[in-house]
Amino acid sequence: MSILQPLLRMAAIDGPVDLPATLARLPRIRALMSMPCASVGVGMTCRSLLAAAAEAGVQTDLHTAFFHGERPRALGVRRSVPAAFRRLPFGLMREPALRRLHRDYLGRLEAGDVAYLWPFCPIEIYEALAARGVTIVSEAVNTRMAVARQILDAAYADLGISPGHAITEARIAEQDRRHALCSAIFAPSPATENALTGTPLERRFIPTSYGCHVPARLAERPPRADGAPVRFLFVGTAGVRKGMHHLLRAWRHAPPDTSLRIVGKIEPAIRRLFADVLDRPDVSCAGFSLDVASEYRAADVALLPSIEEGDPIVTYEAAGHGLPVIASRMGAGRIGDETDAITIIDPAETGTFSDLIAAFAASEELRRDHGVRARAAVMNYDWSRVAPRRFARLAAYLGV
C-alpha cells in the first residue's frame, strides 16, 4: 500500500462528511491502560478522548487496573481492582491486579474488535493480540524514544552534566517491537510524526491531536492593580525535557515588574545549575498542583519552551483560559502547527526569548490580542471535537 493512500483517505474527512455514519461503521474500540487511569496526565488524556468518542457514537470501552474519580457517563469502564480494595495503595496489589486485567482484556476481545493500547502495556499483550490477528492501534504519547534520547542527550551535554532521563537501549528496542506489531499509531503532533517518518512505521501513523476541556465562559479578569507584576506561567515538570534551562537563561534578563510562576516539580540538576534565578524574588515555585485552573486565571502569559514533547495539554489549557502562549515548536504542538494562535520561538536563542518576554510584559494590548487569538483557535480542539475527528481518521485509515 502506498503511504499516500491512507493519508488521502484521511484527508477526505476534512471536507463534507457524515461523521455519525463514519463513526458508526467503526468496529468496537477496546482500550487497555495497564497503569491506573488517573484524573491527571496520560490517564486524563485517555479518559477524555474515550469519553468524547463514546458521546459521539463510537463503540468503545476502557479496561484499566484502577480508575480515579467519577466514571464518564457514556464510557464503559472495567477495573481489575475490586471495589473493596480501591482505597489501598496500588503498589500493594499491582502484580495480581495486572494479571487479572490482562487476562480479562484478552478474554473479552471478540472477532473484529480493535485493540487500542496505551503506554506501559506489556509486549506480551501485543504479541498475543498479533498472534490472533487482532487490529492493534497504539498511542504515540511522546516522541519515539530513539529520537527523544538523541535530543535529550545533546541537551544534557550542553549543560555539562550526565543525562537525567531513563531511556535505555533496552527500552528503545522494546518500544520498537511494540510499534512493529501495530496496525496503526496515533501521532498527536508534528514532533511525533517526524519521529516516525523515514522508519518502517511511516506508513502506519495517523496524524491527529490532543486538546482540552475548553471552558465555556471565562470570568472577566479584574483590572491590574497599580504596580502588580506581569505574571508569566510555566506548568509541568521543570526539567531539561521541558526546556527549563532555556527559560531560566532567558529569565536572567527579565524586565522589572514581571514575575515567573513555576507549577511543577523541579529537576534536581536544574535546581542546582540555576539556583541564582530560582532564588530570585521575582520567581516562585508552587510544586505539583491539582488546581492548575487557578494558576491560569492568575497568569498573564504562558510559557512552554520544551525540547521534546508529544502534544502538550498545557498549551491547549492555557489557550482555553485566554492566555497568550509563547512556546517552542515542540511546545506549540498541533495547534501551533495548524493555526497562528501560538507565538513560536527557538528557546535556545536566549536573546530572542528574553526580548519576547519583555515585549509581552510591556504591552497589555499585545497580551490581550494574542490571548483572544489563542482562545478562538482552541475552540476547535475541545475534546468533543478532537475525539470524533481522530476516530473518523482511524475509520478512513482502516477503510471501513
C-alpha positions in Angstrom: 0.0 0.0 0.0 1.3 3.4 -0.9 2.0 5.8 2.0 -0.3 8.3 0.2 -3.4 6.0 0.2 -4.3 6.2 3.9 -3.3 9.8 4.0 -5.6 10.7 1.1 -8.5 8.7 2.7 -7.9 10.6 6.0 -7.8 13.9 4.2 -11.4 13.3 3.0 -12.8 13.7 6.5 -11.7 17.4 6.5 -14.3 18.0 3.8 -18.0 17.3 4.0 -18.6 14.0 5.7 -21.4 12.2 7.5 -19.5 12.0 10.8 -22.0 9.9 12.8 -22.3 7.4 10.0 -18.5 7.2 9.7 -18.1 6.6 13.4 -20.9 4.0 13.5 -19.0 1.9 10.9 -16.0 1.5 13.2 -15.7 -1.8 14.9 -15.7 -1.8 18.7 -12.6 0.0 20.1 -11.4 -1.8 23.3 -8.9 0.4 25.1 -6.3 -1.0 27.5 -4.4 1.1 30.0 -2.3 -1.1 32.2 -1.3 1.7 34.5 -4.0 3.2 36.8 -6.2 5.6 34.8 -5.5 8.8 36.8 -7.5 12.0 36.6 -4.3 13.9 35.5 -1.6 13.3 32.9 -1.9 10.4 30.5 -4.9 9.0 32.3 -6.8 12.2 31.9 -5.9 12.3 28.2 -7.0 8.7 27.7 -10.4 9.1 29.5 -11.1 12.4 27.9 -10.7 11.0 24.4 -12.6 7.9 25.0 -15.5 9.6 26.8 -15.9 12.2 24.0 -15.7 9.4 21.4 -18.4 7.4 23.2 -20.6 10.5 23.3 -20.1 10.9 19.6 -21.3 7.3 18.9 -18.1 5.3 18.8 -18.5 1.8 20.4 -15.7 1.9 22.9 -14.8 0.9 26.4 -11.8 1.1 28.7 -10.0 -1.7 30.6 -7.7 -0.5 33.4 -6.4 -1.6 36.7 -7.8 1.4 38.6 -9.9 4.4 37.6 -9.6 7.5 39.7 -12.6 9.7 40.2 -16.0 9.6 38.6 -16.6 7.4 35.5 -17.8 9.5 32.5 -21.4 8.9 31.8 -21.1 7.4 28.3 -17.9 5.4 28.8 -17.9 1.8 29.9 -15.0 1.1 32.3 -13.8 -2.3 33.6 -11.5 -2.2 36.5 -9.4 -5.1 37.7 -9.0 -3.9 41.3 -12.1 -5.0 43.3 -14.1 -2.2 44.9 -13.3 -3.3 48.4 -9.5 -2.8 47.7 -9.6 0.5 45.8 -8.6 2.6 48.8 -5.4 0.6 49.3 -2.1 1.8 47.6 -1.9 0.3 44.1 1.6 -0.9 44.7 0.3 -3.5 47.2 -1.8 -5.2 44.6 0.0 -4.3 41.4 1.0 -7.8 40.2 -2.3 -9.6 40.8 -4.3 -6.6 39.5 -2.4 -6.5 36.3 -2.6 -10.3 35.7 -6.3 -10.1 36.2 -6.6 -7.0 34.0 -4.7 -8.5 31.1 -6.5 -11.9 31.4 -9.9 -10.2 31.4 -9.0 -8.0 28.5 -7.7 -10.8 26.2 -10.8 -12.8 27.1 -13.3 -10.1 26.2 -11.9 -9.2 22.8 -14.2 -10.5 20.2 -13.7 -11.1 16.5 -13.4 -7.7 14.7 -12.6 -5.7 17.8 -9.8 -3.1 17.6 -7.3 -3.3 20.5 -6.4 0.3 21.4 -3.3 0.1 23.6 -1.9 2.9 25.8 1.6 3.2 27.2 3.1 0.6 29.6 1.1 -2.2 28.1 3.5 -5.3 28.2 5.0 -6.5 25.0 3.4 -9.9 25.7 0.0 -8.4 25.2 1.0 -7.1 21.8 2.4 -10.5 20.8 -0.7 -12.3 22.0 -3.0 -10.0 20.0 -0.9 -10.1 16.9 -0.9 -13.9 17.0 -4.7 -13.8 17.0 -4.7 -11.4 14.0 -6.3 -8.5 16.1 -6.0 -5.0 14.7 -3.7 -3.1 17.1 -3.7 0.7 17.5 -1.4 2.4 19.8 -0.8 6.0 21.0 2.4 7.9 20.5 2.1 9.9 23.7 5.6 11.3 23.3 8.3 11.4 20.7 9.7 7.9 19.7 12.3 7.0 22.3 15.2 6.6 19.8 14.7 10.2 18.7 13.9 11.6 22.2 17.2 10.2 23.6 19.3 11.9 21.0 17.6 15.3 21.7 17.9 14.9 25.5 21.5 13.6 25.4 22.5 16.6 23.4 20.8 19.0 25.8 22.4 17.4 28.9 25.8 17.5 27.2 25.3 21.2 26.5 24.7 21.7 30.2 27.9 19.7 31.0 26.0 17.0 33.1 25.1 13.4 32.8 21.8 12.6 31.1 18.9 12.6 33.6 16.5 10.6 31.5 15.7 6.9 31.8 15.7 6.0 28.1 17.9 2.9 27.6 18.7 0.8 24.6 16.5 -2.0 26.1 13.5 0.4 26.4 14.1 1.7 22.8 14.2 -1.9 21.5 11.1 -2.9 23.3 9.2 0.2 22.1 10.3 -0.6 18.5 9.0 -4.2 19.0 5.6 -2.9 20.2 5.3 -0.5 17.3 6.3 -3.2 14.7 3.2 -5.2 15.9 0.8 -2.3 15.5 -1.6 -1.8 12.6 -1.7 1.9 13.2 -0.3 4.5 15.6 -2.0 7.8 16.5 0.6 10.6 16.2 -0.8 13.6 18.1 1.7 16.2 16.9 4.2 17.1 14.2 7.0 16.0 16.5 5.6 12.5 17.0 5.0 12.2 13.2 8.5 13.3 12.4 10.0 10.7 14.7 8.2 8.0 12.8 8.9 9.4 9.3 11.7 7.6 7.5 11.2 4.4 9.5 9.3 1.2 8.7 6.4 2.8 10.7 5.9 5.8 8.5 3.0 4.0 6.6 1.2 3.4 9.9 0.8 6.7 11.7 -2.4 8.6 11.8 -2.0 12.4 12.2 -4.2 13.7 15.0 -4.0 15.9 18.1 -4.8 16.2 21.8 -6.9 19.0 23.2 -8.6 20.0 26.5 -12.0 20.7 28.0 -12.3 24.3 26.9 -14.2 26.4 29.5 -17.4 27.6 28.0 -17.1 31.0 29.6 -14.2 32.9 31.3 -14.7 35.2 34.3 -13.7 38.7 33.4 -10.2 39.5 34.6 -10.1 42.2 37.3 -8.1 45.4 36.4 -4.4 45.1 37.2 -3.5 46.7 40.5 -1.0 49.5 40.3 2.5 48.1 40.4 1.4 44.5 40.0 3.9 42.5 38.0 3.0 40.8 34.7 2.9 37.1 35.6 4.5 34.5 33.3 3.4 30.9 34.0 5.2 27.6 33.4 3.2 24.4 34.1 4.9 21.0 34.0 8.0 19.2 35.3 10.6 22.0 35.4 13.4 20.0 33.8 15.6 19.8 30.8 13.0 18.0 28.7 10.6 20.9 29.1 13.3 23.4 28.2 13.5 24.9 31.7 17.2 25.6 31.2 16.4 27.8 28.2 13.6 29.6 30.1 15.8 30.3 33.2 18.7 31.6 30.9 16.2 34.0 29.3 14.7 35.0 32.7 18.1 36.2 33.9 17.3 39.2 31.6 13.7 39.6 32.5 12.5 43.2 32.8 11.3 44.8 36.1 7.7 44.4 37.1 7.5 40.8 35.9 7.3 37.5 37.8 7.7 33.9 36.8 5.5 31.3 38.4 6.6 27.6 38.1 3.9 25.0 38.8 5.5 21.6 38.9 8.4 19.7 40.4 11.9 21.0 39.6 14.5 18.6 38.3 17.5 18.5 40.8 20.0 19.4 38.1 18.0 22.5 37.2 17.7 23.4 40.8 21.5 23.1 41.2 22.5 24.9 37.9 20.0 27.8 38.1 19.8 28.5 41.8 20.7 32.1 41.1 17.5 32.5 39.1 15.2 30.2 41.1 16.0 32.0 44.3 15.2 35.5 43.0 12.2 37.3 44.5 10.6 37.5 41.0 10.4 33.7 40.8 8.0 31.5 42.7 7.7 27.7 42.6 4.4 26.0 43.6 5.4 22.4 43.1 2.9 19.9 41.8 -0.7 21.2 42.0 -4.1 19.7 41.1 -5.6 23.3 41.0 -3.9 24.4 37.8 -7.0 26.3 36.7 -6.5 28.9 39.4 -2.9 29.3 38.2 -4.1 30.0 34.6 -6.6 32.6 35.9 -3.9 34.4 37.9 -1.4 34.4 35.0 -0.9 36.9 32.1 1.3 34.8 29.7 2.0 31.1 29.4 5.5 29.7 28.5 6.4 26.2 27.3 9.9 26.0 25.7 10.0 22.2 25.6 12.7 20.4 23.6 10.9 17.1 23.5 7.1 16.6 23.7 4.1 14.7 22.4 1.2 17.2 22.1 1.3 19.2 25.4 -2.1 19.5 27.1 -0.9 22.6 29.0 -0.7 24.6 25.7 -4.4 23.9 25.0 -5.4 24.6 28.6 -3.6 27.9 28.7 -5.2 28.9 25.3 -8.5 27.8 26.7 -8.1 30.3 29.6 -7.4 33.1 27.1 -3.7 33.3 27.8 -1.2 34.2 25.1 1.3 31.3 24.7 5.0 31.6 23.9 6.3 28.1 23.1 9.0 26.2 21.2 7.8 24.3 18.2 7.6 21.2 20.3 5.7 23.0 23.0 3.3 24.6 20.5 2.2 21.1 19.4 -0.5 20.5 16.8 -2.4 23.8 17.5 0.8 25.7 16.8 1.3 23.9 13.6 -2.2 24.3 12.3 -3.0 27.9 13.5 -1.3 31.2 14.2 -2.5 31.1 17.8 0.9 30.3 19.4 3.9 32.5 19.4 6.7 30.1 18.4 10.3 30.6 19.3 13.6 28.8 19.3 14.2 28.7 23.0 17.9 28.2 22.6 18.2 31.7 21.2 18.3 33.4 24.6 18.4 36.9 23.4 15.3 36.5 21.2 13.5 34.6 24.0 14.2 37.4 26.6 13.2 40.1 24.1 9.9 38.4 23.5 9.3 38.2 27.3 10.0 41.9 27.5 7.7 42.7 24.6 4.7 40.8 26.2 5.5 42.3 29.6 5.4 45.8 28.1 2.2 45.7 26.2 -1.2 44.8 27.6 -2.7 45.2 24.1 -0.2 42.5 22.7 -1.2 40.2 25.5 -4.9 40.7 25.0 -4.7 40.3 21.2 -2.7 37.1 21.4 -4.9 35.7 24.2 -8.1 36.3 22.2 -6.5 34.6 19.2 -5.5 31.6 21.3 -8.9 31.3 22.9 -10.6 31.4 19.4 -8.3 28.8 17.9 -8.6 26.3 20.8 -12.3 26.0 20.4 -11.6 23.6 17.6 -9.5 21.5 20.0 -12.1 20.8 22.7 -12.2 17.0 23.3 -15.7 16.9 21.9 -14.2 17.8 18.5 -10.8 16.2 18.8 -12.1 12.7 19.6 -14.6 12.3 16.8 -12.1 13.7 14.3 -9.4 11.2 15.3 -11.7 8.2 15.2 -13.0 9.3 11.8 -9.4 9.3 10.6 -9.0 5.8 12.0 -12.1 4.7 10.1 -10.6 6.2 6.9 -7.3 4.6 7.6 -8.8 1.2 8.1 -11.1 1.7 5.1 -14.3 1.0 6.9 
